[in-house]
């Protein structure tokens, strides 16, 4: 078995960004800004890089550690490790090395792979798989427009004719978007990230140039907004809000389309469109799938009691 080395908390933002970019598809939970936002909220965060003996990186992982009831330490490895080598065994060995480094902390591991539960060593599954959709921006806007669902394309055309002004959000407008999103979240009972965390995430992403937030205005009044966070060669659609007037204008269709074009221009290859739940939120699922992305359901979250 080839010997591996573990770098622990010795990676800069620039180096982490390069690792994620080399991997291609990566999740927000493995992004630098996500970890920075957790740390600002008092969470212990570690960044690990697994290398072979020549120093070549094989995988990287961002781990958050919390205390339950002030006592037991629980580590969360969400949608990682990010694999940088084709050998799937590297991912499993990386998790084993991380567990040993964490010591007595238990691990909740949600791997970024759509595999049957039975293939993951017998660790106990505790949460069913998360579903999302990945959109490949590489073919460019002309191709992306062709693969839009017919209704989605028609609503986009309607929004383009409506004379909506699209602005890149300044900090004040980002605050407006997050406030409205929080109000909507509480109204509908959606269990998404809190306003406080999203504020820290937006601030951390903006500081590194990894934030894209767009606002739609009619006659100078904001009616809708979207927010994306970049991580390596990928970006995540994290927040979307439309007022009743914004929904009538199909403003979010226009904002998403403009955002995808801007991300493509900035070199982003993949967009994670965020959670899809056809049972609880069929309208949101149809809206996201209408963009033509590839639906993916991940293996689930597993409980690993102690380091191995």
C-alpha positions as CSV (number, residue, x, y, z in Angstrom):
1,X,0.0,0.0,0.0
2,X,1.4,3.4,-1.0
3,X,2.5,5.6,1.9
4,X,0.6,8.9,2.1
5,X,1.2,12.1,4.1
6,X,-1.3,14.5,5.7
7,X,-0.8,18.3,5.7
8,X,-3.0,19.8,8.5
9,X,-3.9,23.5,8.5
10,X,-0.9,24.5,6.4
11,X,-2.7,25.7,3.2
12,X,-3.3,29.2,2.1
13,X,-6.4,30.5,0.4
14,X,-4.6,30.7,-2.9
15,X,-3.4,27.1,-2.7
16,X,-6.8,25.8,-1.5
17,X,-8.5,27.6,-4.5
18,X,-6.0,26.0,-6.8
19,X,-6.7,22.5,-5.4
20,X,-10.4,22.9,-5.8
21,X,-9.9,24.3,-9.3
22,X,-7.8,21.3,-10.3
23,X,-10.6,19.0,-9.1
24,X,-13.2,20.6,-11.3
25,X,-16.4,20.0,-9.4
26,X,-16.4,20.8,-5.7
27,X,-19.0,21.8,-3.2
28,X,-19.6,25.0,-1.2
29,X,-19.0,23.1,2.0
30,X,-15.4,22.5,0.9
31,X,-14.9,26.1,-0.1
32,X,-12.6,28.5,1.8
33,X,-15.3,31.1,2.3
34,X,-17.6,28.5,3.9
35,X,-14.9,27.5,6.4
36,X,-14.1,31.2,7.1
37,X,-17.8,31.9,7.8
38,X,-17.9,28.9,10.3
39,X,-14.8,30.1,12.1
40,X,-16.3,33.6,12.5
41,X,-19.2,31.9,14.2
42,X,-16.9,30.2,16.7
43,X,-16.7,26.8,15.0
44,X,-13.3,24.9,14.9
45,X,-12.3,24.3,11.3
46,X,-9.4,22.3,9.8
47,X,-8.2,22.0,6.2
48,X,-6.3,18.8,5.3
49,X,-4.4,17.9,2.2
50,X,-3.4,14.3,1.5
51,X,-0.2,13.9,-0.5
52,X,1.9,11.1,-1.9
53,X,5.6,10.9,-0.9
54,X,6.6,13.1,-3.8
55,X,4.4,15.9,-2.4
56,X,1.7,15.6,-5.1
57,X,-1.8,16.4,-3.7
58,X,-4.3,13.5,-4.0
59,X,-7.2,14.8,-2.0
60,X,-8.2,17.8,0.2
61,X,-10.9,18.1,2.9
62,X,-12.4,20.9,5.1
63,X,-13.6,19.6,8.4
64,X,-15.7,21.4,11.0
65,X,-15.6,20.3,14.6
66,X,-18.3,21.1,17.2
67,X,-19.0,20.1,20.8
68,X,-22.3,18.5,21.6
69,X,-23.7,19.7,24.9
70,X,-20.3,21.1,25.6
71,X,-18.8,17.6,25.9
72,X,-18.2,15.3,23.0
73,X,-16.5,16.6,19.9
74,X,-18.3,15.8,16.6
75,X,-16.4,16.4,13.3
76,X,-18.4,17.1,10.1
77,X,-16.9,16.3,6.7
78,X,-19.5,17.4,4.3
79,X,-19.4,16.7,0.5
80,X,-15.7,15.8,0.7
81,X,-12.9,14.9,0.6
82,X,-12.3,16.5,-2.8
83,X,-10.5,13.9,-4.8
84,X,-7.5,15.1,-7.0
85,X,-6.5,11.6,-8.2
86,X,-8.6,9.0,-10.2
87,X,-8.2,6.2,-7.6
88,X,-11.4,6.1,-5.5
89,X,-9.4,4.3,-2.7
90,X,-7.6,7.6,-2.0
91,X,-10.8,9.2,-0.7
92,X,-11.4,6.4,1.8
93,X,-7.8,6.4,2.9
94,X,-7.9,10.2,3.3
95,X,-10.9,9.9,5.6
96,X,-9.1,7.3,7.7
97,X,-6.1,9.6,8.1
98,X,-8.3,12.5,9.0
99,X,-10.0,10.3,11.7
100,X,-6.7,9.4,13.2
101,X,-5.7,13.1,13.3
102,X,-8.9,14.0,15.0
103,X,-8.3,11.5,17.7
104,X,-11.4,10.7,19.8
105,X,-13.8,13.0,17.9
106,X,-16.6,11.1,16.2
107,X,-17.1,11.9,12.5
108,X,-20.2,12.6,10.4
109,X,-19.2,12.0,6.8
110,X,-21.2,12.9,3.8
111,X,-19.1,11.9,0.8
112,X,-19.5,13.6,-2.6
113,X,-20.4,10.5,-4.5
114,X,-23.6,9.0,-5.7
115,X,-22.9,5.5,-4.6
116,X,-25.0,2.8,-2.8
117,X,-24.7,2.9,0.9
118,X,-23.4,-0.7,1.0
119,X,-20.2,0.4,-0.6
120,X,-19.0,2.6,2.2
121,X,-17.3,0.1,4.6
122,X,-20.4,-0.6,6.8
123,X,-20.3,2.8,8.6
124,X,-23.7,3.5,9.9
125,X,-25.9,5.7,7.6
126,X,-27.8,8.4,9.6
127,X,-29.1,10.7,6.9
128,X,-30.4,9.9,3.4
129,X,-28.7,11.3,0.3
130,X,-28.8,15.0,-0.6
131,X,-30.0,15.8,-4.1
132,X,-28.9,18.7,-6.3
133,X,-28.2,19.4,-10.0
134,X,-24.9,20.3,-11.6
135,X,-24.8,22.6,-14.6
136,X,-21.8,22.5,-16.9
137,X,-21.0,26.0,-18.2
138,X,-18.2,25.0,-20.5
139,X,-20.2,24.9,-23.7
140,X,-21.1,28.6,-23.3
141,X,-24.3,30.7,-23.2
142,X,-25.6,29.7,-26.7
143,X,-25.6,26.0,-25.9
144,X,-27.0,26.7,-22.4
145,X,-29.9,28.6,-23.9
146,X,-30.8,25.8,-26.2
147,X,-31.0,23.2,-23.4
148,X,-33.3,25.3,-21.3
149,X,-36.7,23.8,-20.7
150,X,-39.2,25.4,-23.1
151,X,-41.2,27.2,-20.4
152,X,-38.1,28.4,-18.7
153,X,-36.8,29.9,-22.0
154,X,-40.1,31.6,-22.6
155,X,-40.2,33.1,-19.1
156,X,-36.6,34.3,-19.5
157,X,-37.6,36.0,-22.8
158,X,-40.6,37.6,-21.1
159,X,-38.3,39.0,-18.3
160,X,-35.8,40.3,-20.9
161,X,-38.6,42.3,-22.5
162,X,-39.8,43.7,-19.2
163,X,-37.2,46.4,-18.9
164,X,-35.8,45.1,-15.6
165,X,-32.5,46.7,-14.4
166,X,-29.9,44.2,-13.2
167,X,-27.3,45.5,-10.7
168,X,-24.3,43.9,-9.1
169,X,-25.2,44.1,-5.4
170,X,-23.2,46.4,-3.1
171,X,-23.0,45.4,0.6
172,X,-26.3,47.3,1.3
173,X,-28.1,45.4,-1.4
174,X,-26.6,42.1,-0.3
175,X,-28.0,42.8,3.2
176,X,-31.4,43.6,1.6
177,X,-31.3,40.2,-0.2
178,X,-30.3,38.2,2.9
179,X,-33.0,40.0,5.0
180,X,-35.7,39.2,2.5
181,X,-34.5,35.6,2.2
182,X,-34.6,35.2,6.0
183,X,-38.1,36.6,6.2
184,X,-39.3,34.2,3.5
185,X,-37.5,31.3,5.2
186,X,-39.3,31.9,8.4
187,X,-42.6,32.4,6.7
188,X,-42.5,29.1,4.8
189,X,-40.7,27.1,7.5
190,X,-37.7,26.4,5.3
191,X,-34.7,24.9,7.3
192,X,-31.9,26.6,5.4
193,X,-28.9,28.5,6.7
194,X,-29.5,31.3,9.1
195,X,-29.3,35.0,8.2
196,X,-26.3,35.3,10.5
197,X,-24.4,32.5,8.8
198,X,-25.2,33.7,5.3
199,X,-24.0,37.2,6.2
200,X,-20.7,35.8,7.4
201,X,-20.4,33.6,4.2
202,X,-21.1,36.6,1.9
203,X,-18.6,38.7,3.8
204,X,-15.9,36.0,3.6
205,X,-16.6,35.3,-0.1
206,X,-16.5,39.0,-1.0
207,X,-13.2,39.5,0.8
208,X,-11.7,36.8,-1.5
209,X,-13.4,37.9,-4.7
210,X,-15.6,34.8,-4.7
211,X,-19.0,36.4,-4.3
212,X,-21.5,37.2,-7.1
213,X,-24.8,38.8,-6.0
214,X,-27.2,40.3,-8.5
215,X,-30.3,42.4,-7.8
216,X,-33.3,43.1,-10.2
217,X,-34.9,46.5,-9.9
218,X,-38.0,48.0,-11.4
219,X,-38.2,51.8,-11.4
220,X,-35.3,51.8,-8.9
221,X,-37.1,49.4,-6.5
222,X,-35.4,46.0,-5.8
223,X,-37.8,43.1,-6.6
224,X,-35.5,40.0,-6.7
225,X,-32.0,38.9,-6.0
226,X,-29.6,35.9,-6.4
227,X,-26.3,35.1,-4.6
228,X,-23.6,32.7,-5.7
229,X,-20.3,31.7,-4.0
230,X,-17.4,30.5,-6.0
231,X,-15.1,27.7,-4.8
232,X,-12.3,26.7,-7.2
233,X,-13.7,26.0,-10.7
234,X,-17.2,25.7,-9.4
235,X,-19.9,28.0,-7.8
236,X,-23.0,27.4,-5.7
237,X,-26.4,29.0,-6.1
238,X,-26.9,29.8,-2.4
239,X,-29.7,32.4,-2.2
240,X,-32.6,33.4,-4.4
241,X,-35.5,35.7,-3.5
242,X,-38.3,37.2,-5.5
243,X,-41.0,39.6,-4.2
244,X,-44.5,39.1,-5.5
245,X,-43.8,41.8,-8.2
246,X,-40.4,40.1,-9.0
247,X,-42.2,36.7,-9.4
248,X,-44.7,38.3,-11.8
249,X,-41.9,39.8,-13.9
250,X,-40.0,36.4,-13.8
251,X,-37.0,38.5,-12.5
252,X,-35.2,35.5,-11.0
253,X,-35.1,33.8,-14.4
254,X,-33.3,36.9,-15.8
255,X,-31.0,37.1,-12.8
256,X,-30.0,33.5,-12.9
257,X,-29.3,33.7,-16.7
258,X,-27.2,36.8,-16.3
259,X,-25.3,35.3,-13.3
260,X,-24.5,32.1,-15.3
261,X,-23.1,34.2,-18.2
262,X,-21.0,36.2,-15.7
263,X,-19.7,33.1,-14.0
264,X,-18.8,31.6,-17.4
265,X,-16.8,34.8,-18.3
266,X,-15.0,34.5,-14.9
267,X,-13.8,31.0,-15.7
268,X,-16.3,29.0,-13.6
269,X,-16.9,25.6,-15.2
270,X,-19.5,24.0,-12.9
271,X,-22.5,25.4,-11.0
272,X,-24.2,23.6,-8.1
273,X,-27.8,24.7,-8.3
274,X,-28.5,23.7,-4.7
275,X,-30.9,21.4,-3.0
276,X,-33.7,19.7,-5.0
277,X,-36.7,18.1,-3.2
278,X,-39.4,17.1,-5.6
279,X,-41.7,16.1,-2.8
280,X,-41.5,19.1,-0.4
281,X,-40.7,21.8,-2.9
282,X,-41.7,20.7,-6.4
283,X,-41.9,24.3,-7.7
284,X,-38.3,25.1,-6.7
285,X,-37.2,21.7,-8.1
286,X,-38.8,22.4,-11.5
287,X,-37.3,25.9,-11.6
288,X,-33.8,24.6,-11.0
289,X,-34.1,21.6,-13.3
290,X,-35.5,23.8,-16.0
291,X,-32.0,25.1,-16.5
292,X,-30.9,21.8,-17.9
293,X,-28.6,20.6,-15.2
294,X,-27.7,17.0,-14.3
295,X,-29.6,15.7,-11.2
296,X,-27.5,13.9,-8.7
297,X,-28.4,12.2,-5.4
298,X,-25.4,11.6,-3.1
299,X,-24.9,8.5,-1.0
300,X,-25.9,10.0,2.4
301,X,-24.3,10.9,5.7
302,X,-22.5,8.2,7.7
303,X,-21.5,8.1,11.4
304,X,-17.9,7.0,12.1
305,X,-17.7,6.6,15.9
306,X,-14.0,7.0,16.5
307,X,-10.8,7.5,14.5
308,X,-9.6,4.4,12.7
